[in-house]
Amino acid sequence: MTAVRVPVDIVPRAPAWRSLFWLIPLVALWIVLIYWQPIIPTSGVPTTAHQLTAHALIAVGLWLGLESTDLTPGERRTTWLAVMIPDTLWFAVVWSAAINGAFRTDASPLPMLPLAIFVPVMIGAPLLLLSKRVGRVLDAMPASWLVALQLYRIFGSWALAAWLHGLLPGVFALPAGIGDVLTGVLAVPMAIAVASGAEQGRKAAIAWNVFGLADFAVAITLGMITSPGPFQLIVPAVPSIGAGAYPDVLTPAFVVPGSILLHVLSLRQLMRRRAG
């Protein structure tokens, strides 16, 4: 078997990886806790709490980024509201729909969950990528912010705990849960590497973003083919994520599209740094 050599210039230096010495034990403790007390993830509190926290950090980070630009105060307020109002409304709509069972497979003839995943990305990505103001904010904002923000992906470990309890099929839970945890755990060393200003840190963060997007591609595909509906190819012994039950459905309906947009913005920011 031939080993694949990883180019040295895309591997962050040792200090960035030292964060894993405390981060990995904390993640392991969290997984043990939610396995021992399954009421924690099934309550929906962790998902709601970490998304509200991420939402607040995005709001503050966006404003700080806007303050670093040469936009007028009025333009800053308009830009901030143009981003935060739709994001807030989307979270409220998805949370309400999930609570009321709108994403259950028998609730509508339309594939509501796939629509909830893809529509925000299809609308939001072009608008954000083509916006000159957003580009100016990304140029003014430290590139490490968007990377570190996705530390919340470690909460994807709920899928692993659910699998251990026999509540999710392994064919979905294992690749989706492990991919999410790895993305979240690596967010901190990647952010540290980017903050160092070294070219290898920027390249490593680009690779991390690609991995995070690939994780979603795998998870979305497996979720669709293992869940009841027109795309189902595998019928697992237990219901998959696409069954639409609250609070699990909050992850694909809100966390996934939001995280995809964060990856897209981070990639744009990192690529602009090279171009500049």
C-alpha positions, 0 to 999 in steps of 0.5 A: 500500500502506498502512503499518500504524502501530504504537502508540508505547506498545507499542514498548520504548524504545531501550535495550532494543533495543541488546541486538540489536547483540550478540545478532544477530551471535552468533545468526548465528555460531551458525547458520554454525557448525551449518551448517558442522559439522552433527555439532553439532545431530545429536548432540543435545548442544545441545538437551539442554544448553540444556534442562537449563540452562533446567530449572536456571534454572526450578528456581532462579527458582522457589525464589527466587520462593517465598522472596519470598512469605509461604508457610511453608518447608514450603509452599515446599518442597512447591510447588517439588517439585510443579512440578519433579518432574513437569517432570524426569520428563517430560524424562527420559521424553521423552528416553528415548523419543526415544533408543529411537525411540518417536516414529517414525511406524512405532513405534506406531499412536497419534500419539505425537508430537502426544500428547507436545505436547498432553498436557503443555499440556492438563494443566499449563496448567489446574493452573498457571493455577488454582494460588493458590500459583503466582499468589503466586509470579508476583506476587513474581517479576520479570516479566522472568525468564520472558521472558528465559528463552526466549532458548534459542529461538534454538537453533531455528535448527537447523531452518534449518541442516537445511533448508540441508543438505536434511534438512528441507523448507522448508515446515516449516523456514523458518517454524518456524526463523525464528519461533523465532529471532525469539522468542529474539532478541527475548526479551532486549530484551523482558525489558529493557523489562519490567524498566524498569517502563514500561507500554509494556514490559509491553505489548510483552512481552504482544505478544511472548508472543502472537507466540511462541505463534503461532509454535508454532501455525504450526510444530505445524500445518506439522509435522503436515501434512508428516509421515507420519500421519493428519494429513498433507496435504503429502508433502515430498521429504525427511522432516519433523520429525514423522518422529520421529528423534532428536535433532530430535524432542526439540524438539516433544516437550519444548521446545515444550510446555515453552515454551508453558507458559512463555508462558502463565505469563508472560502471566498474570503480565503481565496480573496486573500490569495488574490490580493 
